[in-house]
Amino acid sequence: MIKGFCYIMLFYVLGEFVSMLIGKLIPGSVCGMILLFLALTLKWVRPDNVSRAATALTRNMALFFVPASIGLMHEYKILMSNWVVLLTVSVVTTLLVIIVVGVTEERLDRKLSHKKGGAEQ
């Protein structure tokens, strides 16, 4: 399990480095996840090397929300002065995500049913 945590931290640090190189355009943690995904896909890292550590991290994911929650409480005045904008953005983006996921799923479902000869219509 220690080996898995080491792999995950290695890719996190690599992601932070890549993020600095591209001017913090993409967060380092996201870059790290992309790099780990590529390493797993290209079989540079075996999934069993990171699966136990990844499972432990996802089971305790609530711990990762504590720093973000504290940051939100710290910026309470800014949030309250902009609550209308924040609420509007949250509602609009949520609806957009629902629409895009729905349309994408329908198109993929149609493609799969056509490939199977239309048996599942």
C-alpha positions in Angstrom: 0.0 0.0 0.0 2.9 2.3 0.7 4.2 1.8 -2.9 0.7 2.9 -4.1 0.8 6.1 -2.1 4.3 6.8 -3.4 3.1 6.4 -7.0 0.2 8.7 -6.3 2.3 11.3 -4.7 4.9 11.0 -7.4 2.3 11.8 -10.1 0.9 14.6 -7.9 4.3 16.2 -7.7 4.9 15.7 -11.5 1.5 17.2 -12.1 2.3 20.3 -10.0 5.6 20.6 -12.0 3.8 20.4 -15.3 1.2 22.9 -14.0 4.0 25.4 -13.2 5.5 24.9 -16.7 2.2 25.8 -18.4 1.6 28.8 -16.2 -0.9 27.2 -13.8 -3.4 27.0 -16.6 -4.5 23.6 -15.3 -4.3 22.7 -11.6 -1.4 20.5 -10.7 -3.6 17.8 -9.1 -5.6 17.5 -12.4 -2.3 17.3 -14.4 -1.1 14.6 -12.0 -4.3 12.6 -12.5 -4.0 12.9 -16.2 -0.3 11.7 -16.0 -1.3 8.8 -13.8 -4.1 7.8 -16.2 -1.6 7.9 -19.1 0.9 5.8 -17.1 -1.8 3.2 -16.3 -3.1 3.2 -19.9 0.4 2.8 -21.3 1.0 0.1 -18.7 4.0 1.9 -17.2 2.3 1.5 -13.8 0.3 -1.6 -13.0 -3.2 -1.0 -11.6 -2.6 -3.4 -8.6 0.3 -1.1 -7.5 -2.1 1.8 -6.8 -5.5 0.2 -6.3 -5.3 -0.3 -2.5 -4.0 3.2 -1.9 -6.6 4.7 -4.3 -9.4 2.8 -2.6 -8.2 4.0 0.8 -8.1 7.6 -0.4 -11.6 7.5 -2.0 -13.1 5.9 1.1 -11.8 8.8 3.1 -12.6 11.5 0.6 -14.5 13.6 3.0 -11.2 14.6 4.6 -10.2 16.3 1.4 -13.2 18.7 1.7 -12.2 20.0 5.1 -9.5 22.5 3.8 -11.9 23.7 1.0 -14.7 24.2 3.5 -12.4 26.2 5.9 -11.4 28.3 2.9 -15.0 29.0 2.1 -15.8 30.0 5.7 -12.8 32.3 5.7 -14.1 34.1 2.6 -17.7 34.3 3.9 -18.1 38.1 3.3 -17.0 37.8 -0.3 -19.4 34.9 -0.9 -22.3 36.7 0.7 -21.8 39.8 -1.3 -21.8 37.8 -4.6 -24.4 35.1 -3.7 -26.7 35.9 -6.6 -23.9 35.5 -9.2 -22.7 32.3 -7.5 -26.1 30.8 -7.3 -26.9 31.7 -11.0 -23.6 30.2 -12.2 -24.2 27.1 -10.1 -27.7 26.5 -11.5 -26.7 27.3 -15.1 -23.6 25.1 -15.1 -25.5 22.2 -13.4 -28.2 22.4 -16.1 -25.6 22.5 -18.8 -23.8 19.4 -17.4 -27.1 17.5 -17.2 -28.0 18.4 -20.8 -24.6 17.5 -22.2 -24.4 14.2 -20.3 -27.9 13.3 -21.4 -27.3 14.2 -25.1 -23.9 12.3 -25.0 -25.5 9.3 -23.4 -28.3 9.2 -26.0 -25.9 9.4 -28.9 -23.6 6.7 -27.5 -26.6 4.5 -26.8 -27.8 5.0 -30.5 -24.3 4.1 -31.8 -24.1 1.0 -29.7 -27.6 -0.2 -30.6 -26.8 0.3 -34.3 -23.6 -1.7 -34.0 -25.5 -4.5 -32.3 -27.9 -4.6 -35.3 -30.6 -2.6 -33.6 -31.6 -5.5 -31.2 -31.9 -3.1 -28.2 -34.3 -0.5 -29.3 
